[in-house]
């Protein structure tokens, strides 16, 4: 596979000419062409692009051999995403000790947020950890991972392969490698964000002393930061500026004048609105200005600004937007999370996901069009945030138009050296103004989106390519706008919310894109649950959502209505591309949204990531939803369980399937990328009824005080104890020991409590014996009503004494005395009640199944002892009892739900959780399809009754095994039980045929 013989030839050739190569006569360009290119070809990289891949997804991006570009010499990519840089030097540069070369390479890698960076002159090859922030005081060994001398390339080739070969990067192992063993890593985004936030605090504190209002302070600080970062990036990209920022601070007495002149010149030259208005510099003192600018330059700064990609800058600004400046109680400036970001996940979409979503939804709109037609396309992100999706859309459009000219009218392009060509800046500007639109409710996010797009426009530009073009940049005021894209002025009027217009910020779509619809709406809309909307939004805003949008059903999420709104604003045949939680496809709340998507067959592609985590440091079970506003007879379903593999093989047919749109309805979507399984599931659903029509799934109890802390004692359960805790017993009471003292409780207020806590208990499966060693204090009567205080005092005084001892730990927060337990119905006389009162009557008087909501294997255990069950719909346990008059027996339901095919259904429609867990909670159980049985058909009834008979034999075996029996008897009975379970599953197989 690897051409080791060719590598041996390279090494020998280098040895033969070493003296000449180490002289100044042998230059870097020759070394790259003769040796470094070939070394990486041996390592599997398509350095010369022999596969003739489109420039934007070339495996290796190679900089000009004959001139300095200010960028690393090689960018090694994975499907268009750069994974590491290689910086090349001529052999006369000793890369082992040349600190300037080492620092340069490490700055390159660190500024791009890579894991590693390679520095080589072929004689030696060094691999550095790029996530350790470089410093001018570092030695050559700082962050060094590995060193190879050229004579070792052959003998240590496998080691080279395991670090920087194409196969290693494309295997997916690279992304899990180079972990932070010593805690030294400081990622560029974290460092830069921290630095920006320090600037914000310092600027804010000074402006506050000048008596500016807090909203103005937030606006001014963001504008100033954008201005100086923009100018600093222009410098590193060799774009025209009046003078460098660092030159403005050489004479402290003239700092403001110099900086003003720089800003005025930048405004005249770029004219993007970025430098318009009043300049903050006139309200600052020189010390602040000087200190901020110094941090942007060596030796204080490790940044290489032309290598901070737009997507990385977008990520930094996403986190920037999470917080704003406030005035705290002490009268000082403080950074605090914005109200709308409290209690919800703020996530940055990984660039791989952004690229995939953009490619899949945009390319069908581009294909076959000429540049004039492309300029008619209209794309929007209606919750644009930092603009990361818009930047990628814009980049892909630019690449498409450039490629079109390359094939049809190459002289239209500007030659940048080597194989590099680019569109004229004027045309790139025209595409940006015509095609790209965004809306966000946060004015600062809108400014960030503009900033990101303008920087993207200037990518690959330099002083010669912008000379003669005035203004250089467009004004994006009409492209990126502030507002609530879900509510317009008419809705405010219709639903009588004029008094909240300032806080709702309605947005009239007539002011964007001349009121026309869009070809593509793309993005990552906000995920906000109903309960959070109640807490965060103006009171009337949620009411408008509920009245205006059909998808606002039950416990809906805000992203539901973003999908609905986007569909309204799409052209016919237009595309929608959103990354959203996958729960909408499964839960009850998503029923109306599913109906909206399926009645007109809008689903074009659905990518379900299951329990695989897409977002860094956030647990969100994600999916990508592609819609086409047309009747789609088929849709593509992709099932992803390994993200690393999926990055590499996104179009691998093994994880996808084309399905008929008729499979999708307002019922939970039951999808799997396996045609045989799909056919089995279709057959099951075509002749079935939902479990809730023959049985009653119900949730367990919730005390809201599973573990409490008393004094210096470890946490203990509040309401329950185990048999082993009992130290005494009378006819009417138990005594148990806790907190180094004895407590007595009345037996009549106790019930057996099913709550497995040990590993052995949690390992139960369907046909195991249902036992428990726990008792729970149950202060409710046979009608499930709370036992009142006066009855507690007369009939249960011992229990009440115990409750009063733990009062401080179980006091409801609703009483307003500082308690923490959530008990919505609590009053001063009912403080001992459970957190929730539900399903109490289901726990006794009838047999039931106890269901392990997230057990590793099916657990539907028969309980005949009236156990109270620990709470659960997405955790813990739930129960199932048969409906009165239902011909389906509990024994049949137990067997049916244990069957592997039905377990597959649970894995599909149940909510996903970490480590491959999925829910079998009440909401899932309700809609599980149960194959219809015709009880008038003798053969079908016999199958049902046979299952009941065999199940009762299992129960008898379990009862026998509870007693002490001989080893021989235990072996015989256990084998018989296993045989009966197998026979029962065969009967279910017959029913499912």
Secondary structure as UniProt FT lines:
FT   HELIX           4..16
FT   HELIX           18..21
FT   TURN            24..25
FT   HELIX           28..31
FT   HELIX           32..36
FT   HELIX           37..42
FT   TURN            43..44
FT   TURN            47..48
FT   TURN            50..51
FT   HELIX           55..57
FT   STRAND          60..62
FT   STRAND          74..78
FT   TURN            79..80
FT   STRAND          81..88
FT   TURN            91..92
FT   TURN            95..97
FT   HELIX           99..111
FT   TURN            112..113
FT   STRAND          116..120
FT   STRAND          124..129
FT   TURN            130..131
FT   TURN            136..137
FT   TURN            140..143
FT   STRAND          144..149
FT   HELIX           150..152
FT   TURN            153..156
FT   HELIX           157..164
FT   HELIX           166..170
FT   TURN            171..172
FT   HELIX           174..176
FT   HELIX           188..209
FT   TURN            210..211
FT   HELIX           214..236
FT   TURN            237..238
FT   HELIX           245..249
FT   HELIX           252..254
FT   HELIX           255..270
FT   TURN            274..275
FT   HELIX           280..283
FT   HELIX           286..294
FT   TURN            295..296
FT   TURN            298..300
FT   HELIX           305..307
FT   HELIX           310..322
FT   STRAND          323..327
FT   TURN            329..330
FT   STRAND          333..337
FT   HELIX           339..341
FT   TURN            342..343
FT   HELIX           351..366
FT   TURN            367..368
FT   HELIX           371..374
FT   TURN            375..376
FT   STRAND          379..381
FT   TURN            382..383
FT   TURN            385..386
FT   HELIX           388..408
FT   HELIX           410..412
FT   STRAND          414..417
FT   TURN            418..419
FT   STRAND          420..422
FT   HELIX           425..435
FT   STRAND          436..440
FT   HELIX           443..457
FT   TURN            458..460
FT   HELIX           463..466
FT   TURN            467..468
FT   TURN            477..479
FT   STRAND          480..482
FT   TURN            485..486
FT   HELIX           489..494
FT   TURN            495..496
FT   HELIX           498..500
FT   HELIX           501..504
FT   HELIX           509..511
FT   HELIX           513..515
FT   STRAND          518..523
FT   HELIX           530..536
FT   HELIX           539..548
FT   TURN            550..551
FT   HELIX           558..568
FT   STRAND          570..581
FT   HELIX           582..585
FT   HELIX           588..590
FT   HELIX           591..599
FT   TURN            600..601
FT   STRAND          603..613
FT   TURN            616..617
FT   STRAND          621..628
FT   STRAND          634..639
FT   HELIX           643..648
FT   TURN            650..651
FT   HELIX           653..655
FT   STRAND          656..660
FT   HELIX           661..663
FT   HELIX           675..686
FT   STRAND          688..690
FT   HELIX           691..693
FT   STRAND          695..699
FT   STRAND          701..702
FT   TURN            711..712
FT   STRAND          720..722
FT   HELIX           723..725
FT   STRAND          726..729
FT   STRAND          733..738
FT   TURN            739..740
FT   STRAND          741..746
FT   HELIX           747..749
FT   STRAND          750..754
FT   HELIX           759..762
FT   TURN            766..767
FT   STRAND          774..777
FT   TURN            782..783
FT   HELIX           789..795
FT   HELIX           797..805
FT   HELIX           807..810
FT   HELIX           813..815
FT   TURN            824..825
FT   TURN            828..829
FT   TURN            831..832
FT   HELIX           840..843
FT   STRAND          848..852
FT   TURN            853..854
FT   STRAND          860..863
FT   STRAND          868..870
FT   STRAND          877..882
FT   TURN            884..885
FT   HELIX           890..898
FT   HELIX           900..909
FT   HELIX           914..916
FT   HELIX           922..926
FT   STRAND          929..931
FT   TURN            935..936
FT   HELIX           938..961
FT   HELIX           967..992
//
